[in-house]
Amino acid sequence: MRIALGSDHRGYEKRLKIVDFLRHLGHDPLDLGVFVREACDYPDFAFQVAFAVSEGRADRGILVCGTGIGMCIAANKVPGVRAALCCDIITAEMSRRHNDANVLCLSGDLLGDEVVQRMVRVWLETPFEGGRHARRLEKIARFEQEHWCRSSPAQSRGGQLPNGPSNADRRCYESLPPSMSD
């Protein structure tokens, strides 16, 4: 399986160990960095890994930052990505079994090497159950298709988007269903 990996400076060492572990398991790691230990911005690497998965250049992705939270938030902005922040073997397993997670987000600061290896192995080996869980994922995919766009009404108000920095090229949600806009 081709696995895209990325980290920020705080996940650097852990990511390198995961790359070696994946090779040991017979997988094909696609290491997208960071390649230096200096401070960097985690979204840059989260987006690279998320797009590799979304575009089919990788089967799955693994992201590591200090807590895993920032990577998870950023990766989930890319359509088709189902990133899960996992903190133990059970959450790693359930992220696959019930949510068909295609990106695993991990803490570089809070998890030991042995537990990370066990989590990665379980995450890679656990199949998606389908059934009622597939129906729920279809709803998410349908929402993405119906509401994802390249421009926003906020851009006509000077370019500032309500939940983030100004950027005219940024993708955003065009509208929310009536029940979510109240």
C-alpha positions in Angstrom: 0.0 0.0 0.0 1.3 3.5 -0.8 1.2 5.7 2.3 1.8 9.4 2.2 3.4 10.8 5.3 3.9 14.4 6.6 4.8 16.1 9.8 5.8 19.4 11.2 9.0 20.0 13.2 7.4 18.4 16.4 6.5 15.3 14.6 9.8 15.0 12.6 11.4 12.2 14.6 8.2 10.2 15.0 7.5 10.4 11.2 10.9 9.1 10.3 10.4 6.1 12.6 6.9 5.5 11.0 8.5 5.6 7.5 11.0 2.9 8.6 8.2 0.8 10.2 6.1 1.0 7.0 9.0 -0.2 4.9 9.5 -3.1 7.4 5.8 -4.0 6.9 6.3 -4.0 3.1 4.5 -0.8 2.4 5.6 2.0 0.0 5.9 5.2 2.1 5.7 8.6 0.2 7.5 10.9 2.6 6.4 14.5 2.0 8.4 16.1 4.8 9.2 18.2 6.7 12.9 17.6 5.9 14.5 20.0 8.4 14.0 20.3 12.1 13.4 24.0 12.1 9.9 25.3 13.1 7.4 25.1 10.2 3.7 25.4 9.6 1.8 22.1 9.9 -1.0 23.0 7.4 1.6 23.0 4.6 2.3 19.3 5.2 -1.2 18.3 6.1 -2.5 19.7 2.7 0.3 17.9 0.8 -0.6 14.5 2.3 -4.4 15.1 2.1 -4.2 16.0 -1.6 -2.0 12.9 -2.2 -4.8 10.8 -0.8 -7.6 12.8 -2.3 -6.0 12.7 -5.8 -5.2 9.0 -5.6 -1.4 9.3 -5.5 -1.5 7.5 -2.1 -3.9 5.0 -0.7 -3.8 6.5 2.7 -1.9 9.1 4.7 -0.3 9.5 8.1 0.3 13.0 9.7 2.2 13.8 12.9 2.4 17.1 14.8 2.8 17.9 18.5 -0.8 16.8 19.4 -2.2 15.7 16.0 -5.0 18.2 16.3 -3.8 20.8 13.9 -2.9 18.3 11.2 -6.4 16.7 11.6 -8.2 20.0 11.2 -6.2 21.0 8.2 -6.4 17.6 6.4 -10.2 17.5 6.8 -10.5 20.7 4.7 -9.6 18.7 1.6 -12.6 17.0 -0.1 -12.6 13.3 0.1 -10.3 13.1 3.1 -11.5 11.5 6.3 -8.7 12.3 8.7 -9.0 10.9 12.3 -7.0 12.0 15.3 -6.3 8.8 17.2 -4.8 8.4 20.6 -4.8 4.7 21.2 -5.3 1.3 19.4 -9.1 1.4 19.9 -9.5 4.8 18.2 -7.2 3.7 15.4 -9.2 0.6 14.8 -12.6 2.3 15.0 -11.5 5.1 12.7 -11.1 2.5 10.0 -14.0 0.1 11.0 -16.7 2.7 11.3 -15.4 5.8 9.5 -13.2 4.4 6.7 -10.5 7.0 7.8 -8.0 7.5 5.0 -5.6 9.7 7.0 -4.3 8.9 10.5 -3.3 11.8 12.6 -1.0 11.2 15.5 0.7 13.1 18.3 4.5 13.3 18.1 4.7 14.5 21.7 2.2 12.3 23.6 2.5 8.8 22.1 5.4 6.4 22.6 7.1 4.6 19.6 5.7 1.2 20.5 2.1 2.3 20.8 2.4 4.3 17.5 3.7 1.2 15.7 0.8 -0.9 17.1 -1.7 1.8 16.1 -0.3 2.1 12.6 -0.4 -1.6 12.1 -4.0 -1.9 13.4 -5.1 1.1 11.3 -3.6 -0.4 8.1 -5.0 -3.9 8.7 -8.5 -3.0 9.8 -11.2 -3.1 7.1 -14.1 -0.8 6.8 -17.4 -2.5 7.9 -19.6 -0.8 5.4 -23.4 -1.2 6.1 -24.9 1.6 8.1 -21.5 3.2 8.3 -21.3 3.5 4.5 -24.6 5.3 4.5 -23.3 7.9 6.9 -20.1 8.4 4.8 -22.3 8.8 1.7 -24.1 11.7 3.4 -20.8 13.4 4.1 -19.6 12.9 0.5 -22.9 14.2 -0.8 -22.5 17.3 1.5 -19.0 17.9 0.1 -20.2 17.7 -3.5 -23.2 20.0 -2.9 -21.5 22.7 -0.9 -17.9 22.9 -1.9 -16.9 25.8 -4.1 -14.0 28.1 -5.1 -15.5 31.4 -4.1 -17.5 32.9 -1.2 -19.9 35.8 -0.6 -17.4 36.8 2.1 -14.9 37.7 -0.6 -17.1 40.5 -1.8 -16.8 42.0 1.7 -13.0 42.6 1.3 -11.9 39.0 1.1 -12.0 38.1 4.8 -13.5 34.7 5.3 -15.5 34.2 8.6 -13.4 31.2 9.8 -9.9 32.0 8.5 -7.5 34.3 6.8 -8.1 36.3 3.7 -7.4 34.4 0.5 -9.3 34.8 -2.8 -8.2 31.4 -4.1 -9.2 29.5 -1.0 -12.0 26.9 -1.4 -14.9 27.3 1.0 -18.4 26.1 1.7 -20.9 28.0 -0.5 -23.9 27.6 1.7 -25.1 25.5 4.6 -28.3 23.6 4.8 -31.1 25.6 6.5 -30.9 23.6 9.7 -27.2 24.6 10.0 -27.5 28.3 9.3 -30.0 29.1 12.1 
